[in-house]
């Protein structure tokens, strides 16, 4: 699996409730994203940073999702994102009591 860690600056005066609303507006988009297994929205209002942690089935699907158009959309909606791609060789799944490799 592939983890994509995406962060971007947010305005210091952005209300956390408004940020959550913006996240909820976009959440349905990710239900149809090819290869996306899970997305967690993240926010750190104190440090003026937000983003998402995405879990994809393959690097191809992850890179395909984050094309130039997607980066431009994130930049327009929030600000220019920083993306990091990671291999995810081991998962501890406490919900299902499993260690997956």
N, C-alpha and C positions, 0 to 999 in steps of 0.2 A: 504494500500500500504506500501511498504518497501523502504526506502532510504538506500543505501550503499554509505558511504563516504570513498573513497580510496585515500590515499596520499603516495607518495614515494619521496625520495631525488633525485635530478638531479644534474649533474655536474655544477659547477659554470661557466664553459666556454661553456655550451651548448647554442648555438644560438637559440633564440626564433623561428626563421623561420624554423630551422631544427626540433625543437620540434613539431611545427605545422605540418610539413611534416610527421613526425612519427605518429602523431595522425591521419592524413588523411589516411595513409596507413592502419591503423587498423579499421577505422570507418565502413567499409562494414561488418566486422565480427559481429557487434552488430545489424545489421538489421535482423539477423536470430536467435538472442538469445532468448530462450524460456522465456516468461514472462516479458521481458524487455520492458518497456513503453517509456523510454527516458534515454539517457546518455549525460551528459555534461562533456566535457574535461575541466580540470582546470590547470592553471599554475601560479606560482609566481616566476619569474626568480630572483627577488631581494633576496628572501629567499631560493632559490634553491630547490623548491618543485613543484611537479606536481601531477596529478592524475585524478580522475573522480568522478562524482556524478551520481549514477545510481538509477533509479526508477523502481522497480519491482512490479508485481502484488501480489506476495506472498513471504513469508519468505522461503518457500521450494524452489522456483525458484531462489531466491537470493543466498541462501546457496549452492544450486546445481551448480550454475554458478562458484562460487568462491571455487572450489575444489582445492586439492593439485596441480594438473596439471596447473590450471590457475594461482595460486600463483607463481609457478616455472617459468611460461612463463613471467609474469610481472617482476619477479626478474631478469631474464636473459635479458629482453629487456631494463629495466630501473634500478631498484634496489628493495630491499625487501619492499613490500607495508605494510602499516598499514590500516586495514579495520575496519570500525565501522558500525553496523547495527542499523537502527532506524525505529520505527513505524512511519507512516505518517498519523495521524488521520484527519487532516484538510488541504485542499489545497485552496489557493486563485489563481484562474485561470483568470487573467486579459485579456488574449487573447479571451476567450469565455464569459467573464463577469459573472463568476460563483464562488461560494464558495462551495467546495465539502467536504462532511464528510462521 
